[in-house]
Amino acid sequence: MLIDRFIGAAALLLAAVYLYATAQIPTLEIGDPLGPKAFPRLLGIALIAAAILLFVETFKADKESGEKAPRGSLHHLWLIGGVTAWTALYFGVFDLAGYLVATTIYLLVLTSVFNRGKRMANILTSVLFALGSYILFVGILGVSLAKGVPPIDAISSGVDIGWKSAVAAAKSMFGR
């Protein structure tokens, strides 16, 4: 479809700009040999791969159906505009609300729009993704994410304490 091709082209453009921006990150002579550029570059490469896969899938679907792709309807344009505005709002409140709260609400609204009628699945997906990615980035990779303003920061602090307690319990259980 035309919309999928547009999204793929936009993702490729975004990835190119993102990779250019990561090339501007200064490299230190001491410390980690990969430096601060490794993870952002990995994300940029993953975005390029996803955009290419979207192009391939779109062209396959067009060939299999044998039909010309219909032009994007007004509904699709409103949907793209709504998602864009919602994402801009997410970026705007990210520091204020913190990663966990902002990401959970952001994903909950998007999954509710695109996966209608499946409330429990949408809630579980949103909460578990936000928690899992928070633990991955903060607990394992050591990335600092926004905690939010008080009293919202108590949620992130509680997850940090819970994560550290679980790791300590696992280490003592396995004798490490």
N, C-alpha and C positions, 0 to 999 in steps of 0.2 A: 504494500500500500504506500501511497505517497507520504502519509504521515510517518510511517516507519522509516522511510528513506530520509525524510527531513530530520527525524530524531537521530538517526545514525550519523548524518552529516554534521549535525550540531554537536554530537558527542565527540566525533573526530576533531572538530575545531577546538572544542573545550580541552580535549586531551593534549592537543598540540600546544595550546597556550599554557596549560598546566605544566607540561614537560619543560617548556621554555623557562617558566618561572622557577622550577626546581633547579634548573641549571644555574640560576643566579644566586643560589644559596652558597655562602662562603664555605670553603673546605679548610679544616684545621689540620695542621701538620702533625699534631699529637693526638692521642686518644684512639677512638674507634676507627679502624681502617676504612670501614664503609662510610662513616660520617653521617651527617644528618640528611643526606640526599637519598639514601637507599630506599627507605620506605615510601617517600613521595614518588620516586621514580617507578617503584613497583606498582603503585596505584595508577599512575599515568599509563603504564604499559597494559594493565588490566582493563582500563577504560578503552584503550585503542582496540584490544582484543574483543571486548564486548560489542563495540561499534561495528567491527568487521563481521562478527557473528550475526548481528542484526541485519546487515546488508545481505549476507549469504542467505539467511532464513527468508528474508523478504523476496529475493529473486527466485528462490526455490518455490515459495508459495505462489508467486505469479506464474511460473512455468507450469506447476501442477494444476492450477485452476484453469489455465488456458484463457482466462479473461483479462481484460484490461483492468488495472487497478482503478477503483472509483476515486474521484476527487474527494478531498477531505471535506466533511460536512461542517456546518456551523457548530454543531455539538462538539466535534473534535477540537475545534479551535478554542471554544470556551473551556473545555477540559484541559487543554495544554496551558491556557492562560491561568486557569485556577491553580493548577499544580505549580506553575512558575511563581505565582503570587504567594502561595502557601509556603514554598521553599524560601522565598525572600523573607517572609515573616519568621520562619524557623531560624534563618541566619541572624535576623535582627534580635531575637529574644534568646539566642543560644547562651550568651554569657550571663544574662540575667536569670534565666530559668535553670541553667546547668545542663550538662549533656544528658543525664538520665531522664529528667522530666521533659525537656524539649524534644528529645528523640522519641520517647515513648508517645507523646501526644502527636507529634508529626506523623509517625508511622501509623498510629491508630486511625487518624483521619484518612490517610491515603488508603490503608487497607479497607476501611469502611466504604470508601468510594469505589474501589476497584474489586472488592470481594464482598459484595452486598449480601446481607442476610446471614453471615457467619460470624456473629458477635464474639463468641468464645475463641474461635480460631484467630480472629483479628486481635483480640486483647492479648492472648498468649503469645502470638507472633511479635507484637509490638513490645511487650514487656520483656520477653526472653531475649529478643535481639538486642534491645538497649542494654540489659544487664550483661549478657554474654560479651558484647563488644566492649562494654566498659571494663569488664574484668580482663579481657584480652589486652586492651590498650594500656590501662593503668597498672593492672597487677602483673602482667607477663612482660609486655613490651616497655613498660616504664614511661609511657607517654602521659603528659599532664593534660587532663581535660577539664573543661569548665565545671565547677561545682555548683554554681548559682549563688544567689544572695541568701542571707538568713531569712527564714528558717528552712528554705529549700536545700541549702548545703548540708543539712543534717541527713538527708537521704543518701547523698554520695558518701558522707562520712560513715554512715551505717553499713553501706556496701563494702567500703574499704576495710572496716573493722571485721565484718563477717568473712570477707575473702581472706584476710590475714589469719584469722582464727582457724579457718578451715585448712589453710596450708600448714599452719603450725601443728594442728591435730593430725593431719596426714603424715607429716614428717615424724612426729613422735610415735605414731602407730607403726610405721614401717622402719623405725629405728635409724633415721637419717638425721 
